[in-house]
Amino acid sequence: MIGGLFDAMQPAHICQYQRITYSMTPVFEDFDLSGTLLKNRIVMAPLTRSRAPRDVADERVALYYTQRATAGLIVSEGTPISREGQGYLFNPGIFTPEQIAGWRLTTNSVHAAGGRMFAQIWHVGRVSHPSIQEDGKTPVSASSKRPSGAMAYGYDADGKPDLVEAPTPRQLATDEVARIVQEFAQAAANAIEAGFDGVEIHGANGYLFEQFMNPLVNDRTDQYSAATLENRLRFTLEVIDAVVARIGANRVGIRISPYGQLFDMPHYPEIDETYITLASEIGRRQLAYVHVMDQSGFVVGETVVGAGETGFPGLLRKLKGYLPNTALILAGGMTRERAEKLIGDGVIDLAAFGTPFIANPDLVARLKNDWPLNMPIRSTFYGGGAEGYIDYPAYTAA
Ligand SMILES: Cc1cc2nc3c(=O)[nH]c(=O)nc-3n(C[C@H](O)[C@H](O)[C@H](O)COP(=O)(O)O)c2cc1C
């Protein structure tokens, strides 16, 4: 019976159906990201791969990104703005001349392949370990609270690279905050010098920005305290303003993860209010984009991190309302169907894919042609060599 139904469908009907479905959503069409022209609306999400020897991006890193350069936009893996801001070994940073030169290999190669690339600039705050810090210093934070269960990737007691527990941090003194703001601005300038098209400020996933924004983590008493929303957002807005002053708003994006719980970020009653206020400030400043990571369903080690029952979908629409000239990107469990629906409905502008890009260098062509996807192999996500990094095959009909 079912076979009969399909037999009765003429190819012309199928084509017509496909034309109607696909032409209504511009996922595979150009997009003007505040002056950076993208060839489609598919974004490669930032993916830490911990494969940079001496924390410098090398030729292999360049090859990995170039294989994925058909994405409309690539956002680099988190790139630390300073040694203090680093929480994982073998992350390619953006604060030394050698690191800038190293990244230039990637940006030149991605541009030659017709791609566009932003650098995700990153300070982990308390999610670090003395074995990664200069002279074994204690990691710093907005807070003096230890992130329960948070693991950094540093050296164990035997000096071997391993997951190591993040200790109780040292709370930053007020005048040190200005120093970090300037380090973000310098990192942004370095990223432009390294040939990136712009930067994404890493305001997501429980790192330094969230340590200021979350009132259950921020235990300060100065003008960055949790006493008021203005205070909680002060550091984030100061960084945005300093980075914008250095490289221009059209080259600046920010990643956020409302309702995210990574690295001991408890939910608090004012989550919507916090991110709506932040979005309205970003909208006024006309940044290039806001990149939302939906953490529900995100797997860390063996644990599924759930955003839980929240107002997340509604929040997305509210944020969009405050961003008339700023693109909205969504990441987390994205599929072609979801991308088409959300972009078609005007909820988001660009759709970001993380793990699918690890396993599918030609993800855009696979999505466009409905070709099957390679499955990502978790054991090779972080660290190691070429395996699970530059050896995932492109699709072949055979
Ligand atoms: C191996 C791995 C590394 C990641 N590294 C980063 C990172 O450096 N910065 C960041 O903001 N998110 C990072 N993420 C989160 C991804 O950008 C993305 O939001 C997440 O994987 C959800 O998207 P997906 O369901 O398409 O994989 C990482 C995720 C994975 C799996």
The ligand as an ORCA input file, in Angstrom:
! r2SCAN-3c Opt
* xyz 0 1
  C      34.838     19.221     21.200
  C      34.054     20.478     21.483
  C      34.724     21.659     21.722
  C      34.031     22.845     21.959
  N      34.717     24.017     22.132
  C      34.045     25.178     22.267
  C      34.753     26.412     22.342
  O      35.984     26.484     22.243
  N      34.013     27.541     22.517
  C      32.649     27.516     22.609
  O      32.034     28.562     22.769
  N      31.966     26.368     22.507
  C      32.613     25.203     22.306
  N      31.915     24.037     22.135
  C      30.440     24.091     21.970
  C      30.096     24.126     20.466
  O      30.485     25.357     19.897
  C      28.600     23.941     20.186
  O      27.901     25.019     20.726
  C      28.074     22.642     20.759
  O      28.829     21.547     20.295
  C      26.597     22.425     20.390
  O      26.436     22.345     19.008
  P      26.222     20.918     18.281
  O      24.996     20.304     18.915
  O      26.001     21.275     16.846
  O      27.442     20.112     18.502
  C      32.607     22.845     21.954
  C      31.935     21.635     21.730
  C      32.636     20.462     21.493
  C      31.877     19.192     21.217
*
